[in-house]
Amino acid sequence: MNSEEIYTEYNSLFFDTYAFFEILRGNEEYKKYEKFKIVTTKLNLLELYFGLLKNVKEEKAEYYLKKYYSFVIEFNEEIIKDAAKLKNKLNKRNISMTDCIGYALAKQLGINFLTGDKEFETMGNVKFVK
């Protein structure tokens, strides 16, 4: 079984950094997604760790980095190209390269991109939750 087959299960979602923060804030709308198989990248965990360092003690940031690190998957050259094309296409929207990579990866894996980022609200392949 290859990695794409593993992640195309119905219970997998790509967790954008936004989703991690909402879960940590205790947003009830995100509670049901905690039981899904998490897929994310090192870039999303970098954003999470950075954001936590600004607001909580370093020990707590370390804890969540370790907690979610096992859900990281690598991305390939195709994702780099797809993400750059997406960023170019949506250049008027305020979307980071990390978000473009995550969205492209979710699409390649056949899973939804979980976020509450308004820039993704009308896009396909997105589970938009506020």
Secondary structure by P-SEA (a helix, b strand, c coil): ccccccccccccccccaaaaaaaaaccccccccccccccccaaaaaaaaaaaaacccaaaaaaaaaaccccbbbbcaaaaaaaaaaaaaaccccccaaaaaaaaaaaaacbbbbcccccccccccccccc
